[in-house]
Amino acid sequence: MIDRLVDDFHDGRNRFDQPDECLLGVFDASGNLLGIGGLNQDPYSLGLPVGRLRRFYILPACRRQGIGRRLANALLLEAKRPFLIVVLRTYTTQGAQFYKSLGFIPYDTSTTSHIIRFNETSSDSS
């Protein structure tokens, strides 16, 4: 996963540098990267205000410590201003359970496994 992120960055396929995109990392006190995740404009949504979580990865030794949840919530906070919806594709049951715990719902298409709509989730939290 990290190799793909680095390769995409170096060859210019994905640098998380388009409007409203970001790449966030979580580091320990020594500066070691514990997790990383990005937010892109969804390339499959044809100009609609849809974001896509991509290259989300937490080191195995750091999982189940809240790091992934904090990182995902930071990305979703960044996404709420420009996007109405955020989508992602996960291939694992563990990933599906994690994203469901964040409020994502299954949404099975060829490019998407989960979706969150901010207007629906904001009313759930009040």
Phi and psi in radians as a Rosetta constraint file:
Dihedral C 1 N 2 CA 2 C 2 CIRCULARHARMONIC -1.146 0.35
Dihedral N 2 CA 2 C 2 N 3 CIRCULARHARMONIC -0.687 0.35
Dihedral C 2 N 3 CA 3 C 3 CIRCULARHARMONIC -1.027 0.35
Dihedral N 3 CA 3 C 3 N 4 CIRCULARHARMONIC -0.720 0.35
Dihedral C 3 N 4 CA 4 C 4 CIRCULARHARMONIC -1.153 0.35
Dihedral N 4 CA 4 C 4 N 5 CIRCULARHARMONIC -0.711 0.35
Dihedral C 4 N 5 CA 5 C 5 CIRCULARHARMONIC -1.027 0.35
Dihedral N 5 CA 5 C 5 N 6 CIRCULARHARMONIC -0.838 0.35
Dihedral C 5 N 6 CA 6 C 6 CIRCULARHARMONIC -1.127 0.35
Dihedral N 6 CA 6 C 6 N 7 CIRCULARHARMONIC -0.793 0.35
Dihedral C 6 N 7 CA 7 C 7 CIRCULARHARMONIC -1.057 0.35
Dihedral N 7 CA 7 C 7 N 8 CIRCULARHARMONIC -0.804 0.35
Dihedral C 7 N 8 CA 8 C 8 CIRCULARHARMONIC -1.071 0.35
Dihedral N 8 CA 8 C 8 N 9 CIRCULARHARMONIC -0.668 0.35
Dihedral C 8 N 9 CA 9 C 9 CIRCULARHARMONIC -1.169 0.35
Dihedral N 9 CA 9 C 9 N 10 CIRCULARHARMONIC -0.838 0.35
Dihedral C 9 N 10 CA 10 C 10 CIRCULARHARMONIC -1.138 0.35
Dihedral N 10 CA 10 C 10 N 11 CIRCULARHARMONIC -0.665 0.35
Dihedral C 10 N 11 CA 11 C 11 CIRCULARHARMONIC -1.561 0.35
Dihedral N 11 CA 11 C 11 N 12 CIRCULARHARMONIC 0.007 0.35
Dihedral C 11 N 12 CA 12 C 12 CIRCULARHARMONIC 1.522 0.35
Dihedral N 12 CA 12 C 12 N 13 CIRCULARHARMONIC 0.009 0.35
Dihedral C 12 N 13 CA 13 C 13 CIRCULARHARMONIC -1.120 0.35
Dihedral N 13 CA 13 C 13 N 14 CIRCULARHARMONIC -0.651 0.35
Dihedral C 13 N 14 CA 14 C 14 CIRCULARHARMONIC -2.664 0.35
Dihedral N 14 CA 14 C 14 N 15 CIRCULARHARMONIC 1.897 0.35
Dihedral C 14 N 15 CA 15 C 15 CIRCULARHARMONIC -1.990 0.35
Dihedral N 15 CA 15 C 15 N 16 CIRCULARHARMONIC 0.103 0.35
Dihedral C 15 N 16 CA 16 C 16 CIRCULARHARMONIC 0.933 0.35
Dihedral N 16 CA 16 C 16 N 17 CIRCULARHARMONIC 0.679 0.35
Dihedral C 16 N 17 CA 17 C 17 CIRCULARHARMONIC -2.097 0.35
Dihedral N 17 CA 17 C 17 N 18 CIRCULARHARMONIC 0.201 0.35
Dihedral C 17 N 18 CA 18 C 18 CIRCULARHARMONIC -1.440 0.35
Dihedral N 18 CA 18 C 18 N 19 CIRCULARHARMONIC 2.872 0.35
Dihedral C 18 N 19 CA 19 C 19 CIRCULARHARMONIC -0.913 0.35
Dihedral N 19 CA 19 C 19 N 20 CIRCULARHARMONIC 2.375 0.35
Dihedral C 19 N 20 CA 20 C 20 CIRCULARHARMONIC 1.220 0.35
Dihedral N 20 CA 20 C 20 N 21 CIRCULARHARMONIC 0.198 0.35
Dihedral C 20 N 21 CA 21 C 21 CIRCULARHARMONIC -1.734 0.35
Dihedral N 21 CA 21 C 21 N 22 CIRCULARHARMONIC 2.702 0.35
Dihedral C 21 N 22 CA 22 C 22 CIRCULARHARMONIC -2.733 0.35
Dihedral N 22 CA 22 C 22 N 23 CIRCULARHARMONIC 2.786 0.35
Dihedral C 22 N 23 CA 23 C 23 CIRCULARHARMONIC -2.284 0.35
Dihedral N 23 CA 23 C 23 N 24 CIRCULARHARMONIC 2.099 0.35
Dihedral C 23 N 24 CA 24 C 24 CIRCULARHARMONIC -2.018 0.35
Dihedral N 24 CA 24 C 24 N 25 CIRCULARHARMONIC 2.576 0.35
Dihedral C 24 N 25 CA 25 C 25 CIRCULARHARMONIC -2.246 0.35
Dihedral N 25 CA 25 C 25 N 26 CIRCULARHARMONIC 2.730 0.35
Dihedral C 25 N 26 CA 26 C 26 CIRCULARHARMONIC -2.028 0.35
Dihedral N 26 CA 26 C 26 N 27 CIRCULARHARMONIC 2.229 0.35
Dihedral C 26 N 27 CA 27 C 27 CIRCULARHARMONIC -2.148 0.35
Dihedral N 27 CA 27 C 27 N 28 CIRCULARHARMONIC 2.620 0.35
Dihedral C 27 N 28 CA 28 C 28 CIRCULARHARMONIC -1.479 0.35
Dihedral N 28 CA 28 C 28 N 29 CIRCULARHARMONIC 3.136 0.35
Dihedral C 28 N 29 CA 29 C 29 CIRCULARHARMONIC -1.094 0.35
Dihedral N 29 CA 29 C 29 N 30 CIRCULARHARMONIC -0.391 0.35
Dihedral C 29 N 30 CA 30 C 30 CIRCULARHARMONIC -1.563 0.35
Dihedral N 30 CA 30 C 30 N 31 CIRCULARHARMONIC -0.029 0.35
Dihedral C 30 N 31 CA 31 C 31 CIRCULARHARMONIC 1.576 0.35
Dihedral N 31 CA 31 C 31 N 32 CIRCULARHARMONIC 0.175 0.35
Dihedral C 31 N 32 CA 32 C 32 CIRCULARHARMONIC -1.395 0.35
Dihedral N 32 CA 32 C 32 N 33 CIRCULARHARMONIC 2.348 0.35
Dihedral C 32 N 33 CA 33 C 33 CIRCULARHARMONIC -1.282 0.35
Dihedral N 33 CA 33 C 33 N 34 CIRCULARHARMONIC 2.154 0.35
Dihedral C 33 N 34 CA 34 C 34 CIRCULARHARMONIC -1.785 0.35
Dihedral N 34 CA 34 C 34 N 35 CIRCULARHARMONIC -0.506 0.35
Dihedral C 34 N 35 CA 35 C 35 CIRCULARHARMONIC -2.828 0.35
Dihedral N 35 CA 35 C 35 N 36 CIRCULARHARMONIC 2.776 0.35
Dihedral C 35 N 36 CA 36 C 36 CIRCULARHARMONIC -2.624 0.35
Dihedral N 36 CA 36 C 36 N 37 CIRCULARHARMONIC 2.621 0.35
Dihedral C 36 N 37 CA 37 C 37 CIRCULARHARMONIC -2.881 0.35
Dihedral N 37 CA 37 C 37 N 38 CIRCULARHARMONIC 2.633 0.35
Dihedral C 37 N 38 CA 38 C 38 CIRCULARHARMONIC -2.270 0.35
Dihedral N 38 CA 38 C 38 N 39 CIRCULARHARMONIC 2.844 0.35
Dihedral C 38 N 39 CA 39 C 39 CIRCULARHARMONIC -2.228 0.35
Dihedral N 39 CA 39 C 39 N 40 CIRCULARHARMONIC 2.155 0.35
Dihedral C 39 N 40 CA 40 C 40 CIRCULARHARMONIC -2.061 0.35
Dihedral N 40 CA 40 C 40 N 41 CIRCULARHARMONIC 2.826 0.35
Dihedral C 40 N 41 CA 41 C 41 CIRCULARHARMONIC -1.187 0.35
Dihedral N 41 CA 41 C 41 N 42 CIRCULARHARMONIC 2.321 0.35
Dihedral C 41 N 42 CA 42 C 42 CIRCULARHARMONIC -1.215 0.35
Dihedral N 42 CA 42 C 42 N 43 CIRCULARHARMONIC 2.049 0.35
Dihedral C 42 N 43 CA 43 C 43 CIRCULARHARMONIC -1.237 0.35
Dihedral N 43 CA 43 C 43 N 44 CIRCULARHARMONIC -0.220 0.35
Dihedral C 43 N 44 CA 44 C 44 CIRCULARHARMONIC -1.668 0.35
Dihedral N 44 CA 44 C 44 N 45 CIRCULARHARMONIC -0.051 0.35
Dihedral C 44 N 45 CA 45 C 45 CIRCULARHARMONIC -1.707 0.35
Dihedral N 45 CA 45 C 45 N 46 CIRCULARHARMONIC 0.068 0.35
Dihedral C 45 N 46 CA 46 C 46 CIRCULARHARMONIC 0.861 0.35
Dihedral N 46 CA 46 C 46 N 47 CIRCULARHARMONIC 1.003 0.35
Dihedral C 46 N 47 CA 47 C 47 CIRCULARHARMONIC 1.484 0.35
Dihedral N 47 CA 47 C 47 N 48 CIRCULARHARMONIC -0.082 0.35
Dihedral C 47 N 48 CA 48 C 48 CIRCULARHARMONIC -1.312 0.35
Dihedral N 48 CA 48 C 48 N 49 CIRCULARHARMONIC 2.719 0.35
Dihedral C 48 N 49 CA 49 C 49 CIRCULARHARMONIC -1.341 0.35
Dihedral N 49 CA 49 C 49 N 50 CIRCULARHARMONIC 1.257 0.35
Dihedral C 49 N 50 CA 50 C 50 CIRCULARHARMONIC -2.146 0.35
Dihedral N 50 CA 50 C 50 N 51 CIRCULARHARMONIC 2.249 0.35
Dihedral C 50 N 51 CA 51 C 51 CIRCULARHARMONIC -1.734 0.35
Dihedral N 51 CA 51 C 51 N 52 CIRCULARHARMONIC 2.822 0.35
Dihedral C 51 N 52 CA 52 C 52 CIRCULARHARMONIC -2.351 0.35
Dihedral N 52 CA 52 C 52 N 53 CIRCULARHARMONIC 2.178 0.35
Dihedral C 52 N 53 CA 53 C 53 CIRCULARHARMONIC -1.317 0.35
Dihedral N 53 CA 53 C 53 N 54 CIRCULARHARMONIC 2.309 0.35
Dihedral C 53 N 54 CA 54 C 54 CIRCULARHARMONIC -2.473 0.35
Dihedral N 54 CA 54 C 54 N 55 CIRCULARHARMONIC 2.685 0.35
Dihedral C 54 N 55 CA 55 C 55 CIRCULARHARMONIC 0.910 0.35
Dihedral N 55 CA 55 C 55 N 56 CIRCULARHARMONIC 0.779 0.35
Dihedral C 55 N 56 CA 56 C 56 CIRCULARHARMONIC -1.524 0.35
Dihedral N 56 CA 56 C 56 N 57 CIRCULARHARMONIC 2.110 0.35
Dihedral C 56 N 57 CA 57 C 57 CIRCULARHARMONIC -2.626 0.35
Dihedral N 57 CA 57 C 57 N 58 CIRCULARHARMONIC 2.306 0.35
Dihedral C 57 N 58 CA 58 C 58 CIRCULARHARMONIC -2.100 0.35
Dihedral N 58 CA 58 C 58 N 59 CIRCULARHARMONIC 2.335 0.35
Dihedral C 58 N 59 CA 59 C 59 CIRCULARHARMONIC -0.942 0.35
Dihedral N 59 CA 59 C 59 N 60 CIRCULARHARMONIC 2.388 0.35
Dihedral C 59 N 60 CA 60 C 60 CIRCULARHARMONIC -0.905 0.35
Dihedral N 60 CA 60 C 60 N 61 CIRCULARHARMONIC -0.708 0.35
Dihedral C 60 N 61 CA 61 C 61 CIRCULARHARMONIC -1.185 0.35
Dihedral N 61 CA 61 C 61 N 62 CIRCULARHARMONIC -0.255 0.35
Dihedral C 61 N 62 CA 62 C 62 CIRCULARHARMONIC -1.842 0.35
Dihedral N 62 CA 62 C 62 N 63 CIRCULARHARMONIC 0.021 0.35
Dihedral C 62 N 63 CA 63 C 63 CIRCULARHARMONIC -1.291 0.35
Dihedral N 63 CA 63 C 63 N 64 CIRCULARHARMONIC 2.754 0.35
Dihedral C 63 N 64 CA 64 C 64 CIRCULARHARMONIC 1.125 0.35
Dihedral N 64 CA 64 C 64 N 65 CIRCULARHARMONIC 0.519 0.35
Dihedral C 64 N 65 CA 65 C 65 CIRCULARHARMONIC -2.116 0.35
Dihedral N 65 CA 65 C 65 N 66 CIRCULARHARMONIC 0.090 0.35
Dihedral C 65 N 66 CA 66 C 66 CIRCULARHARMONIC 1.567 0.35
Dihedral N 66 CA 66 C 66 N 67 CIRCULARHARMONIC -0.066 0.35
Dihedral C 66 N 67 CA 67 C 67 CIRCULARHARMONIC -1.148 0.35
Dihedral N 67 CA 67 C 67 N 68 CIRCULARHARMONIC -0.820 0.35
Dihedral C 67 N 68 CA 68 C 68 CIRCULARHARMONIC -1.092 0.35
Dihedral N 68 CA 68 C 68 N 69 CIRCULARHARMONIC -0.723 0.35
Dihedral C 68 N 69 CA 69 C 69 CIRCULARHARMONIC -1.089 0.35
Dihedral N 69 CA 69 C 69 N 70 CIRCULARHARMONIC -0.788 0.35
Dihedral C 69 N 70 CA 70 C 70 CIRCULARHARMONIC -1.117 0.35
Dihedral N 70 CA 70 C 70 N 71 CIRCULARHARMONIC -0.724 0.35
Dihedral C 70 N 71 CA 71 C 71 CIRCULARHARMONIC -1.148 0.35
Dihedral N 71 CA 71 C 71 N 72 CIRCULARHARMONIC -0.810 0.35
Dihedral C 71 N 72 CA 72 C 72 CIRCULARHARMONIC -1.079 0.35
Dihedral N 72 CA 72 C 72 N 73 CIRCULARHARMONIC -0.732 0.35
Dihedral C 72 N 73 CA 73 C 73 CIRCULARHARMONIC -1.135 0.35
Dihedral N 73 CA 73 C 73 N 74 CIRCULARHARMONIC -0.624 0.35
Dihedral C 73 N 74 CA 74 C 74 CIRCULARHARMONIC -1.135 0.35
Dihedral N 74 CA 74 C 74 N 75 CIRCULARHARMONIC -0.726 0.35
Dihedral C 74 N 75 CA 75 C 75 CIRCULARHARMONIC -1.141 0.35
Dihedral N 75 CA 75 C 75 N 76 CIRCULARHARMONIC -0.723 0.35
Dihedral C 75 N 76 CA 76 C 76 CIRCULARHARMONIC -1.164 0.35
Dihedral N 76 CA 76 C 76 N 77 CIRCULARHARMONIC -0.619 0.35
Dihedral C 76 N 77 CA 77 C 77 CIRCULARHARMONIC -1.099 0.35
Dihedral N 77 CA 77 C 77 N 78 CIRCULARHARMONIC -0.743 0.35
Dihedral C 77 N 78 CA 78 C 78 CIRCULARHARMONIC -1.089 0.35
Dihedral N 78 CA 78 C 78 N 79 CIRCULARHARMONIC -0.603 0.35
Dihedral C 78 N 79 CA 79 C 79 CIRCULARHARMONIC -1.341 0.35
Dihedral N 79 CA 79 C 79 N 80 CIRCULARHARMONIC -0.433 0.35
Dihedral C 79 N 80 CA 80 C 80 CIRCULARHARMONIC -1.110 0.35
Dihedral N 80 CA 80 C 80 N 81 CIRCULARHARMONIC -0.542 0.35
Dihedral C 80 N 81 CA 81 C 81 CIRCULARHARMONIC -1.229 0.35
Dihedral N 81 CA 81 C 81 N 82 CIRCULARHARMONIC -0.941 0.35
Dihedral C 81 N 82 CA 82 C 82 CIRCULARHARMONIC -1.558 0.35
Dihedral N 82 CA 82 C 82 N 83 CIRCULARHARMONIC -0.355 0.35
Dihedral C 82 N 83 CA 83 C 83 CIRCULARHARMONIC -2.059 0.35
Dihedral N 83 CA 83 C 83 N 84 CIRCULARHARMONIC 2.524 0.35
Dihedral C 83 N 84 CA 84 C 84 CIRCULARHARMONIC -1.539 0.35
Dihedral N 84 CA 84 C 84 N 85 CIRCULARHARMONIC -0.455 0.35
Dihedral C 84 N 85 CA 85 C 85 CIRCULARHARMONIC -2.418 0.35
Dihedral N 85 CA 85 C 85 N 86 CIRCULARHARMONIC 2.542 0.35
Dihedral C 85 N 86 CA 86 C 86 CIRCULARHARMONIC -2.212 0.35
Dihedral N 86 CA 86 C 86 N 87 CIRCULARHARMONIC 2.372 0.35
Dihedral C 86 N 87 CA 87 C 87 CIRCULARHARMONIC -2.127 0.35
Dihedral N 87 CA 87 C 87 N 88 CIRCULARHARMONIC 2.927 0.35
Dihedral C 87 N 88 CA 88 C 88 CIRCULARHARMONIC -2.803 0.35
Dihedral N 88 CA 88 C 88 N 89 CIRCULARHARMONIC 2.972 0.35
Dihedral C 88 N 89 CA 89 C 89 CIRCULARHARMONIC -2.269 0.35
Dihedral N 89 CA 89 C 89 N 90 CIRCULARHARMONIC 2.079 0.35
Dihedral C 89 N 90 CA 90 C 90 CIRCULARHARMONIC -2.127 0.35
Dihedral N 90 CA 90 C 90 N 91 CIRCULARHARMONIC 2.582 0.35
Dihedral C 90 N 91 CA 91 C 91 CIRCULARHARMONIC -1.941 0.35
Dihedral N 91 CA 91 C 91 N 92 CIRCULARHARMONIC 0.036 0.35
Dihedral C 91 N 92 CA 92 C 92 CIRCULARHARMONIC -2.051 0.35
Dihedral N 92 CA 92 C 92 N 93 CIRCULARHARMONIC 2.647 0.35
Dihedral C 92 N 93 CA 93 C 93 CIRCULARHARMONIC -1.128 0.35
Dihedral N 93 CA 93 C 93 N 94 CIRCULARHARMONIC -0.702 0.35
Dihedral C 93 N 94 CA 94 C 94 CIRCULARHARMONIC -1.074 0.35
Dihedral N 94 CA 94 C 94 N 95 CIRCULARHARMONIC -0.760 0.35
Dihedral C 94 N 95 CA 95 C 95 CIRCULARHARMONIC -1.107 0.35
Dihedral N 95 CA 95 C 95 N 96 CIRCULARHARMONIC -0.753 0.35
Dihedral C 95 N 96 CA 96 C 96 CIRCULARHARMONIC -1.063 0.35
Dihedral N 96 CA 96 C 96 N 97 CIRCULARHARMONIC -0.732 0.35
Dihedral C 96 N 97 CA 97 C 97 CIRCULARHARMONIC -1.142 0.35
Dihedral N 97 CA 97 C 97 N 98 CIRCULARHARMONIC -0.716 0.35
Dihedral C 97 N 98 CA 98 C 98 CIRCULARHARMONIC -1.075 0.35
Dihedral N 98 CA 98 C 98 N 99 CIRCULARHARMONIC -0.876 0.35
Dihedral C 98 N 99 CA 99 C 99 CIRCULARHARMONIC -1.175 0.35
Dihedral N 99 CA 99 C 99 N 100 CIRCULARHARMONIC -0.595 0.35
Dihedral C 99 N 100 CA 100 C 100 CIRCULARHARMONIC -1.092 0.35
Dihedral N 100 CA 100 C 100 N 101 CIRCULARHARMONIC -0.681 0.35
Dihedral C 100 N 101 CA 101 C 101 CIRCULARHARMONIC -1.139 0.35
Dihedral N 101 CA 101 C 101 N 102 CIRCULARHARMONIC -0.342 0.35
Dihedral C 101 N 102 CA 102 C 102 CIRCULARHARMONIC -1.573 0.35
Dihedral N 102 CA 102 C 102 N 103 CIRCULARHARMONIC -0.089 0.35
Dihedral C 102 N 103 CA 103 C 103 CIRCULARHARMONIC 1.877 0.35
Dihedral N 103 CA 103 C 103 N 104 CIRCULARHARMONIC -0.019 0.35
Dihedral C 103 N 104 CA 104 C 104 CIRCULARHARMONIC -1.249 0.35
Dihedral N 104 CA 104 C 104 N 105 CIRCULARHARMONIC 2.630 0.35
Dihedral C 104 N 105 CA 105 C 105 CIRCULARHARMONIC -2.100 0.35
Dihedral N 105 CA 105 C 105 N 106 CIRCULARHARMONIC 2.625 0.35
Dihedral C 105 N 106 CA 106 C 106 CIRCULARHARMONIC -1.041 0.35
Dihedral N 106 CA 106 C 106 N 107 CIRCULARHARMONIC 2.463 0.35
Dihedral C 106 N 107 CA 107 C 107 CIRCULARHARMONIC -2.693 0.35
Dihedral N 107 CA 107 C 107 N 108 CIRCULARHARMONIC 1.563 0.35
Dihedral C 107 N 108 CA 108 C 108 CIRCULARHARMONIC -1.555 0.35
Dihedral N 108 CA 108 C 108 N 109 CIRCULARHARMONIC 1.847 0.35
Dihedral C 108 N 109 CA 109 C 109 CIRCULARHARMONIC -2.282 0.35
Dihedral N 109 CA 109 C 109 N 110 CIRCULARHARMONIC -3.103 0.35
Dihedral C 109 N 110 CA 110 C 110 CIRCULARHARMONIC -1.187 0.35
Dihedral N 110 CA 110 C 110 N 111 CIRCULARHARMONIC -0.356 0.35
Dihedral C 110 N 111 CA 111 C 111 CIRCULARHARMONIC -2.053 0.35
Dihedral N 111 CA 111 C 111 N 112 CIRCULARHARMONIC -0.102 0.35
Dihedral C 111 N 112 CA 112 C 112 CIRCULARHARMONIC -2.419 0.35
Dihedral N 112 CA 112 C 112 N 113 CIRCULARHARMONIC 2.411 0.35
Dihedral C 112 N 113 CA 113 C 113 CIRCULARHARMONIC -1.945 0.35
Dihedral N 113 CA 113 C 113 N 114 CIRCULARHARMONIC -0.424 0.35
Dihedral C 113 N 114 CA 114 C 114 CIRCULARHARMONIC -2.537 0.35
Dihedral N 114 CA 114 C 114 N 115 CIRCULARHARMONIC 2.666 0.35
Dihedral C 114 N 115 CA 115 C 115 CIRCULARHARMONIC -2.502 0.35
Dihedral N 115 CA 115 C 115 N 116 CIRCULARHARMONIC 2.580 0.35
Dihedral C 115 N 116 CA 116 C 116 CIRCULARHARMONIC -2.323 0.35
Dihedral N 116 CA 116 C 116 N 117 CIRCULARHARMONIC 2.326 0.35
Dihedral C 116 N 117 CA 117 C 117 CIRCULARHARMONIC -1.916 0.35
Dihedral N 117 CA 117 C 117 N 118 CIRCULARHARMONIC 2.139 0.35
Dihedral C 117 N 118 CA 118 C 118 CIRCULARHARMONIC -1.178 0.35
Dihedral N 118 CA 118 C 118 N 119 CIRCULARHARMONIC -0.628 0.35
Dihedral C 118 N 119 CA 119 C 119 CIRCULARHARMONIC -1.135 0.35
Dihedral N 119 CA 119 C 119 N 120 CIRCULARHARMONIC -0.511 0.35
Dihedral C 119 N 120 CA 120 C 120 CIRCULARHARMONIC -1.379 0.35
Dihedral N 120 CA 120 C 120 N 121 CIRCULARHARMONIC -0.659 0.35
Dihedral C 120 N 121 CA 121 C 121 CIRCULARHARMONIC -1.329 0.35
Dihedral N 121 CA 121 C 121 N 122 CIRCULARHARMONIC -0.523 0.35
Dihedral C 121 N 122 CA 122 C 122 CIRCULARHARMONIC -1.174 0.35
Dihedral N 122 CA 122 C 122 N 123 CIRCULARHARMONIC -0.586 0.35
Dihedral C 122 N 123 CA 123 C 123 CIRCULARHARMONIC -1.312 0.35
Dihedral N 123 CA 123 C 123 N 124 CIRCULARHARMONIC -0.424 0.35
Dihedral C 123 N 124 CA 124 C 124 CIRCULARHARMONIC -1.230 0.35
Dihedral N 124 CA 124 C 124 N 125 CIRCULARHARMONIC -0.489 0.35
Dihedral C 124 N 125 CA 125 C 125 CIRCULARHARMONIC -1.578 0.35
Dihedral N 125 CA 125 C 125 N 126 CIRCULARHARMONIC -0.068 0.35
